[in-house]
Amino acid sequence: MVESLETVLVEYDEDRGVGTLTMNRPDALNALSAQLRDDIVAGLERLEERNDGADGVELRAVVLEGAGGKAFCAGADIGGFCGESSGGSSARSHYDFIRDFPAPVVAKVDGYCLGGGFETALACDFRLASESSTFGFPEVTLGILPGAGGVQDVTKIAGPAVAKELAMTGEHISAARADEEGLVNRVYADDEFDAEVDDFVTDLAGQAPLAVQAIKRSADMAVNSGLEEGIAYDRSLFQELLRTEDHAEGAAAFSEDREPEFEGK
């Protein structure tokens, strides 16, 4: 099964029980537009329908990837930051949908994985990266912070020092460094990447599905205590920062291809 939404391709391999969502905005490095966020949710819903009448176990795993070979997802569209990277104030965001999805979701990261794209990958259960991929939180250069819990997630995985380094400097790190910090599960050579990810997902999908789903819930319960409060706090900070002059300056500097001049206002 292959289905095309406006910005996402949805595929389903019946033999393995594996769904694939491809973020399909290659010309924009798969940046998170409102439509793309909605289509990720819609795609997950379409895949979850495979479980209807199958005791919830037909769909064994989902792969989330980016089209074009240059980026998993380069972050949010700068012009659409309001409510975009923050995941909104009331409706469930695509981050929430990924975290709560019953089957494990594997982020197949090839290329840029930045900002909201990095947060999208962090919402997944597994992150598999090609060796040429890069990760980072550039939001500070726009006078804001990762608005969907990215600092919280990295702090839980790699500790506060790494989270502060990534979020405060805005620098990109290599896949090798991300691996050292535990931010990705595996790093593969570029020329072996597709085959290695395919093998990993096939093995994952071949495990006992009810056990896999239970393990996912168990692990999430262990680490997510306090996460909702932390994300809510980040979202409140994000909304405050959106109203600052520094954010306006950062966005303007980005559009004008110049260095921003922040004044702490």
Beta strands, then each sheet from edge to edge (+ up, - down):
strand 1: 2-4
strand 2: 8-13
strand 3: 18-23
strand 4: 61-66
strand 5: 71-73
strand 6: 105-109
strand 7: 112-114
strand 8: 126-130
strand 9: 134-136
strand 10: 173-174
strand 11: 186-188
sheet 1: 1+ 2- 3+ 4+ 6+ 8+ 11+
sheet 2: 5+ 7+ 9+ 10-
end
